[in-house]
Amino acid sequence: MTGKVVVVTGATSGLGYESARILCEAGNDVILACRDEEKAKRAIAKIKQQTPNALATYIHLDLAELKSVRQFVEEFHALNKKLNVLINNAGVALNFRDTKRQYTEDNFDLTIGTNHLGPFLLTNLLLDDLKKAAQEENGDARIVVVTSSMHEPKASKKTKHLQPIDIDNLFLFNEGTYNGLQAYKNSKAANLLFTYELAKKLDGTGVKVNAICPGIVPGTELMRHAGGAQKPFARYVLHGMLRLAKLIKTVPQSATSICALAMDDKFKDVTGKFIKDGVETQSSEETLNEELQGKLWELSGRYTALEGYEPLEVVRPLPPPEPAAAPEDPNKTDEQKTAEESNEKDEKKNDEDATEIIKEGKKEAADVDKENKDELKKDEKEKNEEEEKTDKEKPADEKAEKIEEAAAV
Ligand SMILES: NC(=O)c1ccc[n+]([C@@H]2O[C@H](COP(=O)([O-])OP(=O)(O)OC[C@H]3O[C@@H](n4cnc5c(N)ncnc54)[C@H](OP(=O)(O)O)[C@@H]3O)[C@@H](O)[C@H]2O)c1
């Protein structure tokens, strides 16, 4: 897993940072493609503290701005490096309940713009570099797309109501269709539709492309935009609850699985697949729809003004009129006033209950972290013991082989 040139997007925190760290430690030349220079430089300093001779370079990349994607590729080309691996990791998850849309520089919905259209353009502009690397002797060139199991609405009760992607309403501009959760689910389904279509287009070039779900990893910054109660819920309560089902992963565990897909021989010939828990897994029904894969590709080519596609400009929809504030009702009865007071009391009690649950969740989360760390230590110890044992057994094995050989003669 050494000596390769790897671009990792979103390497300032979470899975991207940890993947960059692992890849540097293994002796690869890693480009950290990030939008925040200060954070990126801090990430590199941290990597170098651990691996002083790490090959880690920062190049600015804001996936929510097509101009920045093109600029990134120019800067990368100016370095005159080959490219073996592109890890499309960066992603954003806005407040799931929010119905107020946010936009990219190019007027796309921010979630699908950052999670799909930016990476779509970036990947396409780097394809020639990857093809070159694949065609070298013993060439190995791969693209890894970090998606999520949340692309599958059937995965949980909370997502069951979500709608399939409507290709004529990709940015959820139609009134009443946008909320943060629907946008995130659509963007992660788009990651898979893109991966499958790209694998078909890359057939015969030697470049491999696969998508991966890293599992549920509450230790990253992904829920930073979540609403007040949602954030601690995801980090602590959910963390604690999922612990029982052993579903959550630590950041190092998940980053290791991303790096394995990018580097391990096990995946060298695998392409056009969805990987979860280290194995090929079937993704949602809509992502397997070949017609949709083709349509999304065509539309993405037009929105990002990719060479060969007729550019399609996007105009933001007009904001809905602000609802007028309801005037105080002068005829409010005493009964109505008492009911309102009682509601307020209930809300306060609910908040107190939530704080209590969060406290418990925090404790659970700490237990899980400890448990995971202990498990990692145990694995390491077992591995070392195994290696020591093999070293001790070696001479005995060699002796036995010699005796066998002698007997045969
Ligand atoms: N954590 C989970 O449970 C989980 C589960 C399934 C899938 N995933 C996927 O894993 C990937 C990594 O997420 P994470 O959990 O590691 O979250 P994270 O800690 O929030 O990392 C996200 C990274 O993406 C970067 N990013 C966001 N918007 C960007 C933009 N416009 N341009 C360039 N970079 C941008 C962030 O940069 P800044 O530091 O500048 O904000 C950050 O480096 C995402 O694709 C996510 O969908 C995560």
The ligand as a Tripos MOL2 file, in Angstrom:
@<TRIPOS>MOLECULE
LIG
   48    52     1     0     0
SMALL
NO_CHARGES

@<TRIPOS>ATOM
      1 N1        -20.0810    9.7040    9.9600 N.am      1 LIG1
      2 C1        -20.9570    8.8450    9.5320 C.2       1 LIG1
      3 O1        -21.6610    8.1960   10.3170 O.2       1 LIG1
      4 C2        -21.1120    8.5860    8.0480 C.ar      1 LIG1
      5 C3        -21.9600    7.5360    7.6530 C.ar      1 LIG1
      6 C4        -22.1240    7.2870    6.2970 C.ar      1 LIG1
      7 C5        -21.4560    8.0640    5.3770 C.ar      1 LIG1
      8 N2        -20.6460    9.0900    5.7900 N.ar      1 LIG1
      9 C6        -19.9610    9.8830    4.7440 C.3       1 LIG1
     10 O2        -18.5870    9.9850    5.0630 O.3       1 LIG1
     11 C7        -18.0330   11.1470    4.4400 C.3       1 LIG1
     12 C8        -17.1420   11.8660    5.4290 C.3       1 LIG1
     13 O3        -17.9250   12.3810    6.4690 O.3       1 LIG1
     14 P1        -17.4780   12.4340    7.9960 P.3       1 LIG1
     15 O4        -18.4380   11.6230    8.7530 O.co2     1 LIG1
     16 O5        -16.0250   12.1900    8.1280 O.co2     1 LIG1
     17 O6        -17.8280   13.9700    8.3320 O.3       1 LIG1
     18 P2        -16.9410   15.2450    8.6640 P.3       1 LIG1
     19 O7        -16.0490   14.9950    9.8250 O.co2     1 LIG1
     20 O8        -17.9310   16.3540    8.7590 O.co2     1 LIG1
     21 O9        -16.0330   15.4560    7.3610 O.3       1 LIG1
     22 C9        -16.5500   16.0160    6.1940 C.3       1 LIG1
     23 C10       -15.4240   16.6380    5.3890 C.3       1 LIG1
     24 O10       -15.9890   17.1600    4.1810 O.3       1 LIG1
     25 C11       -15.5240   18.4840    4.0180 C.3       1 LIG1
     26 N3        -16.4350   19.3190    3.2220 N.ar      1 LIG1
     27 C12       -17.7020   19.6740    3.4790 C.ar      1 LIG1
     28 N4        -18.1540   20.5040    2.5260 N.ar      1 LIG1
     29 C13       -17.1280   20.6870    1.6470 C.ar      1 LIG1
     30 C14       -16.9700   21.4580    0.4720 C.ar      1 LIG1
     31 N5        -17.9220   22.2520    0.0000 N.pl3     1 LIG1
     32 N6        -15.7910   21.3810   -0.1870 N.ar      1 LIG1
     33 C15       -14.7690   20.6050    0.2750 C.ar      1 LIG1
     34 N7        -14.8580   19.8880    1.3950 N.ar      1 LIG1
     35 C16       -16.0340   19.9360    2.0800 C.ar      1 LIG1
     36 C17       -15.3730   19.0290    5.4300 C.3       1 LIG1
     37 O11       -14.5440   20.1700    5.3980 O.3       1 LIG1
     38 P3        -14.6180   21.3630    6.5060 P.3       1 LIG1
     39 O12       -13.7950   20.8810    7.6590 O.co2     1 LIG1
     40 O13       -14.0240   22.5360    5.8210 O.co2     1 LIG1
     41 O14       -16.0430   21.5440    6.8520 O.co2     1 LIG1
     42 C18       -14.7410   17.8170    6.1010 C.3       1 LIG1
     43 O15       -13.3710   17.7830    5.8490 O.3       1 LIG1
     44 C19       -19.2260   11.9540    3.9400 C.3       1 LIG1
     45 O16       -19.3400   11.7850    2.5480 O.3       1 LIG1
     46 C20       -20.4220   11.3280    4.6440 C.3       1 LIG1
     47 O17       -21.6010   11.4400    3.8900 O.3       1 LIG1
     48 C21       -20.4490    9.3640    7.1070 C.ar      1 LIG1
@<TRIPOS>BOND
     1     1     2 1
     2     2     3 2
     3     2     4 1
     4     4     5 ar
     5     4    48 ar
     6     5     6 ar
     7     6     7 ar
     8     7     8 ar
     9     8     9 1
    10     8    48 ar
    11     9    10 1
    12     9    46 1
    13    10    11 1
    14    11    12 1
    15    11    44 1
    16    12    13 1
    17    13    14 1
    18    14    15 2
    19    14    16 1
    20    14    17 1
    21    17    18 1
    22    18    19 2
    23    18    20 1
    24    18    21 1
    25    21    22 1
    26    22    23 1
    27    23    24 1
    28    23    42 1
    29    24    25 1
    30    25    26 1
    31    25    36 1
    32    26    27 ar
    33    26    35 ar
    34    27    28 ar
    35    28    29 ar
    36    29    30 ar
    37    29    35 ar
    38    30    31 1
    39    30    32 ar
    40    32    33 ar
    41    33    34 ar
    42    34    35 ar
    43    36    37 1
    44    36    42 1
    45    37    38 1
    46    38    39 2
    47    38    40 1
    48    38    41 1
    49    42    43 1
    50    44    45 1
    51    44    46 1
    52    46    47 1
@<TRIPOS>SUBSTRUCTURE
     1 LIG1         1 GROUP 0 **** ****
